[in-house]
């Protein structure tokens, strides 16, 4: 109880601090709208990728860059992908389109001429220019790389068009519905959520979760493993720990375990590891790429190349010491945006340090249960809920990005 009270007290203090910062930035943005003047040939701050990190950095920049500068966002996808909801919508049908939020409205309200949003992909980057797939070339004064990671569905869908992404989710729904022996490989958040949702919706289906480590959700405290295991066992999901199966392309068969047992399957979904989308930086500054493929950055989030002090990286693609979630990526985006404005003004840069509260997680454990886990390195606290409403989370995300209230029906159909 004391540990929980300490964390709650710290969290309330954080909330006050964040509210104060939000109000301060809102006031500064209002003043900026009155003082900013667009230019015929502005100096560009190019942001590659408009996920949580890039989109947030772009908004802050559009509302703070001095006159004569503008932010140019390059994003290949037709819609913002709310990846948090993908495991749920890989199992439960009818709402999958709500995970895709129209772009550009988040930047609305910034001064005229302070930003440009381009639907395109980046083919190449030099020390001064970004080359797009369409052939367009954009000179830049500053570059922000927020290209994220690649992974198999349901973590990522690897589809640029919204309709193609929706089809992938519906395809997974059908495969899971038809499978008798469903195996999920990977015991991180996506794997646990996918397995519990599938078993909750189809209680007669054999669902097995295989994880390479001895503890589920190993990036978090041990209590989270215990809570997840309790719910997995209650639902009847078979959990196999400490196994790293070698998978083939076969649509059905069995997986041999080190114990001599086997796990039959007619569907396997991998929720393992992500590969950083760092090819843009790899061409520009190969020494700034770590052995695992992530972009090495300084505490200021400039890439690790002293010849490219005007190039920054944030979010999942950056080896920045965060927690790989939206809270960390948006904190990094804030540091990047602030540092670019400081650099333009010739002032010292600030540093990013991952904070304890960034590691919190809200996890669904079946269709009717979710839990919030917070820890500060010394103690933790959990809040259990009798609801796992992912549609509600989508509605919050639509509102946050100024896309309006979540429609009752798919606006594209």
Buried (B, 14 or more C-beta within 10 A) or exposed (E): EEEBEBBEEBBEEEEEEEEEEEEEBEEEBEEBBEEBEEEEEBBBBBBBBBBBBBBBBBBBBBBBBEBBBBBBBBBBBBBBBBBBBBBBBBBBBEBBBBBBBBBBBBBEEBBEBBBBBBBBBBBBBEEEBBBBEEEEEBEBBBBBBBBBBEBBBBBBBEBBEBEEBBBBBBEBBEBBBEBEBBBBBBBBBBBBBBBBBBBBBBEEBBBBBBBBBEBBBBEBBEBBBEBBBEBBEEBEBBBBBEBEBEBEEEEEBEBEBEEEEEBEBBBBBBBBEBEBBBBBBBEBBEEBBEEEBBBBBBEBBBBBBEEBBBBBBBBBBBBBEBBBBBBBBBBBBBBBBBBBBBBBEEEEBBEBEBBBBBBBBBBBBBBEBBBEBBBBEEBBBBEEBEEBBBBEBBBEBBEEBBBEEBEEEEEEE
